[in-house]
Amino acid sequence: MVFYKCAILADPEGKAWDLACKIHEKLKKKADKFELNKVRFQRFRDGEEKVKIENNVRKRVCFYIHDSNKPPLEWFTELCLVNHTLRNSSAQEVVDVLPYLKFSRQDRKDESRVPISARVVADVIEKYADRVLTLDVHNPSIQGFYNIPFDNLYSFPTVVKYLRENEPELIKNITVMSADTGGFARAKAFAQRLGTEKVVMGYKTREKPGEVASLKILGSVNGENVLLIDDILDSGNTLVSAATEARNQGAKKVYAYCTHGIFTLGTEKVESICDKVFIGDTIKRKENQIQTISFVDLFSEAIYRISKGESLSALFE
């Protein structure tokens, strides 16, 4: 068998560098074949970007950890350029590690004359990359857009472990609530791992993207402690509406967990209506009142298993 070294790559000037370094430290304890490499971005005066990979990647299995904090168009452009650079530099295999897969909310044609942007991203990624590794993708069926392996990791085992170790009182007699119909399967998975059958669902209507016209709860939360589950917290309007309705229907305490905390309108609204808020570290934040759950162990184990040809599904059994 041919032995290939593996490279962990990230932008040292970006907010994903810290994540990449922590993942690399974990991997070094498992095997000595993992190198840490830097992806440099040079910007011309007109805004055009140039990519430079610092060290040799020839015959390396390259795991590029992309920065989810970057604006979507910059994120997409840099991803395209890095993938092409890796392929053109004779990388043995290119694996895009995308903690938060942007454009995944645009997974269907919901009105006339609009793109299916998630499909466009898939078409471009698979031109140069060999595999995608992401976490809690907005719609798991997006993997059908890809003709390369698409590994979607699930956050719930890590989150449940964190809550059991750090917030054991919080999860006693908890009712898990999906903020909308699309996240019910995710909420059900959380509930199963927590060992409860109490799952309810929010049902919302929108007048336009980012604005919730109304929200109702299917199920009873009267007298219950509620843990709201969602994958993306953007404006926070859906979560705030769900938490408000839960309190109106008699919920005692309302907690929230979202994997990807974008917070385009800040955190104040969410913090004011929820007793505690938890988010993942896919997008880096500094708010002291919001507890961050790390997925370094999950990503490092997934990368190690990919490099060894081992099962990823075993992580969630």
C-alpha positions in Angstrom: 0.0 0.0 0.0 1.2 3.5 -0.9 1.6 5.7 2.2 0.4 9.3 1.7 1.0 12.1 4.1 -2.0 14.3 5.1 -2.1 18.1 5.2 -4.4 20.3 7.3 -4.7 23.6 5.6 -6.2 27.0 6.6 -5.7 30.7 6.3 -3.5 31.9 9.1 -5.1 35.4 8.9 -8.6 34.0 9.2 -10.7 33.0 12.1 -10.6 29.3 11.2 -6.8 29.1 11.9 -7.4 28.5 15.6 -9.8 25.6 14.7 -7.3 24.2 12.3 -4.5 24.3 14.8 -6.6 22.6 17.5 -7.6 19.9 15.0 -4.0 19.4 14.0 -2.9 19.0 17.6 -5.6 16.3 18.2 -4.5 14.5 15.0 -0.8 14.6 15.9 -1.6 12.5 18.9 -3.1 9.8 16.7 -0.6 9.7 13.9 2.6 11.5 12.7 1.4 11.8 9.1 -0.5 15.0 9.6 1.2 18.3 8.6 -0.1 21.8 9.2 0.1 24.1 6.1 -0.9 27.7 5.5 -3.0 29.1 2.7 -2.1 32.7 2.0 -4.3 35.2 0.3 -2.9 38.3 -1.4 -5.4 41.0 -2.5 -4.7 43.4 -5.4 -5.7 47.0 -5.2 -8.9 46.3 -7.1 -9.9 43.5 -4.8 -8.8 40.6 -6.9 -7.4 37.7 -4.9 -4.4 35.5 -5.4 -3.8 32.2 -3.5 -0.5 30.9 -2.3 -0.1 27.6 -0.4 3.0 27.9 1.7 4.4 24.3 1.7 4.5 21.4 -0.7 1.3 19.4 -1.0 2.4 17.0 -3.8 0.9 13.5 -3.1 -0.7 14.8 0.1 -4.3 14.1 1.1 -5.3 17.7 1.8 -8.0 18.7 4.2 -8.8 22.4 3.6 -10.5 23.9 6.7 -12.4 26.9 5.2 -13.3 29.9 7.2 -17.1 30.1 7.8 -16.8 33.6 9.2 -16.1 35.1 5.8 -18.9 36.7 3.8 -20.6 34.3 1.4 -19.3 35.6 -1.9 -15.7 35.9 -0.5 -16.1 32.4 1.0 -17.2 30.9 -2.3 -14.5 32.7 -4.4 -11.7 31.6 -2.0 -13.0 28.0 -1.9 -12.9 27.8 -5.7 -9.3 29.3 -5.9 -7.9 27.1 -3.1 -9.4 23.9 -4.6 -8.0 24.7 -8.0 -4.6 25.5 -6.5 -4.5 22.2 -4.6 -5.4 20.2 -7.6 -2.9 22.1 -9.8 -0.2 21.5 -7.1 -0.6 17.7 -7.5 -2.4 17.0 -4.3 -3.3 13.4 -4.0 -6.8 14.2 -2.7 -8.7 17.4 -1.9 -11.2 17.3 1.0 -13.1 20.5 1.7 -13.8 20.8 5.4 -16.7 23.3 5.6 -17.9 23.7 9.2 -20.8 25.8 7.9 -21.8 25.1 4.3 -23.0 28.5 3.0 -25.8 28.8 0.4 -27.3 25.6 1.8 -30.6 27.4 2.5 -31.1 28.0 -1.2 -31.7 24.3 -1.9 -34.8 24.6 -4.2 -36.5 26.9 -6.6 -39.1 28.5 -4.4 -40.2 31.2 -6.9 -39.7 32.0 -10.5 -36.4 33.1 -12.0 -34.2 32.2 -9.0 -31.1 29.9 -8.9 -30.8 26.7 -6.9 -27.6 28.2 -5.3 -26.8 25.0 -3.3 -26.6 23.1 -6.6 -24.3 25.8 -8.1 -21.9 25.5 -5.2 -21.9 21.7 -5.5 -21.2 21.8 -9.3 -18.2 24.1 -8.7 -16.8 22.2 -5.6 -16.8 18.8 -7.3 -14.9 20.1 -10.3 -11.7 20.1 -8.2 -12.4 18.6 -4.8 -12.8 14.9 -4.1 -14.9 15.0 -0.9 -16.9 17.4 1.3 -17.0 17.2 5.1 -19.5 19.5 6.9 -21.7 19.7 10.0 -25.5 19.8 10.3 -26.1 20.9 6.7 -29.4 22.7 6.5 -31.0 20.1 4.3 -29.4 16.6 4.2 -30.8 16.0 0.8 -28.3 18.5 -0.6 -25.8 15.5 -0.7 -27.8 14.4 -3.8 -26.4 17.5 -5.6 -22.9 16.1 -5.4 -21.2 13.4 -7.5 -18.4 13.1 -4.9 -18.6 11.8 -1.4 -20.5 14.2 0.9 -20.1 13.6 4.6 -22.6 15.4 6.8 -21.6 15.2 10.5 -24.3 15.5 13.2 -23.8 17.7 16.2 -26.3 16.1 18.6 -23.9 13.5 20.2 -21.4 16.2 21.1 -24.0 18.6 22.3 -25.8 16.0 24.5 -22.4 15.0 26.0 -21.6 18.6 26.7 -25.0 19.2 28.4 -24.7 16.0 30.5 -21.3 17.0 31.7 -21.9 20.8 32.2 -25.6 21.3 32.5 -27.0 18.1 34.0 -30.0 19.9 35.7 -31.0 21.6 32.5 -31.8 18.4 30.7 -33.8 16.7 33.4 -37.5 16.3 32.3 -36.7 18.4 29.2 -39.0 18.8 26.2 -37.2 19.1 22.9 -38.7 21.6 20.4 -37.9 22.1 16.7 -38.2 25.8 15.8 -39.8 24.8 12.5 -41.1 21.8 10.5 -37.8 21.3 8.6 -35.9 20.7 11.8 -38.1 18.1 13.3 -35.9 15.1 12.4 -33.0 16.9 14.1 -35.0 17.6 17.2 -36.1 14.0 17.3 -32.5 12.8 17.1 -31.6 15.1 20.0 -34.5 13.7 22.1 -33.6 10.1 21.4 -30.0 10.7 22.5 -31.3 12.5 25.6 -33.6 9.6 26.4 -36.9 11.5 26.2 -39.9 11.0 24.0 -41.2 14.6 24.6 -40.7 16.3 21.2 -42.8 19.2 19.9 -42.6 21.3 16.7 -43.0 24.9 15.7 -45.0 25.7 12.6 -44.2 29.1 11.0 -45.3 31.1 8.0 -43.2 33.8 6.4 -44.1 36.9 4.4 -40.5 37.3 3.2 -37.1 35.7 4.0 -35.9 36.4 7.5 -39.3 37.6 8.8 -41.7 35.3 10.6 -45.4 36.2 10.1 -46.8 33.7 12.7 -45.7 30.6 14.6 -47.7 27.9 16.3 -46.6 24.9 18.4 -47.8 21.4 17.5 -47.8 19.7 20.9 -48.0 20.8 24.5 -45.2 22.7 26.4 -47.4 23.8 29.4 -45.4 23.4 32.6 -42.4 22.0 30.7 -38.8 23.1 30.4 -38.1 23.5 26.6 -34.9 23.0 24.7 -35.2 24.7 21.3 -33.1 23.1 18.5 -32.2 24.7 15.2 -29.3 24.5 12.8 -28.9 28.1 11.7 -29.4 31.2 13.8 -29.3 34.1 11.4 -31.6 37.0 12.4 -32.9 35.0 15.3 -36.5 35.9 14.4 -37.7 32.2 14.1 -36.1 31.3 17.4 -37.4 34.3 19.2 -40.9 33.7 17.9 -40.7 30.0 18.9 -39.4 30.9 22.4 -42.1 33.6 22.9 -44.9 31.2 21.8 -43.5 28.5 24.2 -43.6 31.0 27.1 -47.1 32.1 26.1 -48.2 28.4 26.2 -46.9 28.0 29.8 -43.3 26.8 29.4 -41.3 27.3 32.6 -37.9 27.7 31.1 -36.7 28.0 27.5 -33.2 27.1 26.4 -31.9 27.2 22.9 -29.1 25.4 20.9 -28.1 26.3 17.3 -25.2 24.8 15.5 -24.3 27.8 13.3 -24.7 31.2 15.1 -24.6 33.9 12.5 -26.4 36.5 14.5 -26.8 39.1 11.7 -29.0 41.2 14.1 -26.9 40.6 17.2 -27.6 38.4 20.2 -29.7 40.7 22.4 -33.2 39.5 21.3 -32.3 35.8 21.6 -30.6 36.3 25.0 -33.6 38.3 26.3 -36.2 35.6 25.6 -34.1 32.5 26.4 -32.8 31.4 29.8 -29.6 30.0 28.2 -28.3 29.9 24.7 -25.7 27.4 23.3 -24.0 27.6 19.9 -21.4 25.6 18.0 -17.9 26.9 17.2 -18.3 26.7 13.4 -18.6 30.5 13.4 -16.4 32.3 15.9 -18.1 34.6 18.4 -17.1 36.6 21.5 -20.3 37.0 23.4 -19.8 36.0 27.0 -23.5 35.2 27.8 -23.7 32.6 25.0 -22.0 29.2 25.7 -20.0 27.8 22.9 -19.7 24.0 22.3 -16.6 22.9 20.5 -16.6 20.4 17.6 -12.8 20.1 17.4 -12.9 16.5 18.7 -15.6 15.6 16.2 -13.9 17.1 13.2 -10.5 15.7 14.1 -11.9 12.2 14.6 -13.8 12.4 11.3 -10.6 13.6 9.4 -8.6 10.7 11.0 -11.2 8.2 10.0 -11.4 9.5 6.4 -7.5 9.3 6.2 -7.7 5.7 7.5 -10.7 4.6 5.4 -12.8 3.9 8.5 -16.5 4.4 9.0 -18.0 7.8 10.0 -21.4 6.5 10.8 -19.9 4.7 13.8 -19.5 8.1 15.4 -23.3 8.5 15.7 -24.4 5.0 16.7 
